[in-house]
Amino acid sequence: MNGDEQLLNRRVYGADHDNPNPGLLPHRTYAELVGGPLDGLLLDIHGWWTEEVDGGVALSTEPSRWPGGRALYDPHPGEPCMPGPGVSCRVYYCGDTP
């Protein structure tokens, strides 16, 4: 399997576990979640403003310091999101909150 095929097989955060195709849709924009309990998942950020992504995200997850809490992800300064469909940026795990 080449790199493009592996990317297309990645799961999207919040996708239904029973979905036979839980991966990327060609017309959507995604951020890659790096580190923490959601490492490797993609977050659908299609339609988000740049400021919304730059402010970081708090995502509900069971496998965290506080079960049922939220995993926090922030972009690195100087690592901007690129416009367009596909994986446009990365957000990095920075902690948990209840």
Buried (B, 14 or more C-beta within 10 A) or exposed (E): EEEEEEBEEBBBBEBEEEEEEBBBEEEBBBBBBBBBBBEEBBBBBEEBEEEEBBEEBEBEBEEBEEEEBBBBBBBEEEEEBEEEEEBBBBBBBEEBEE
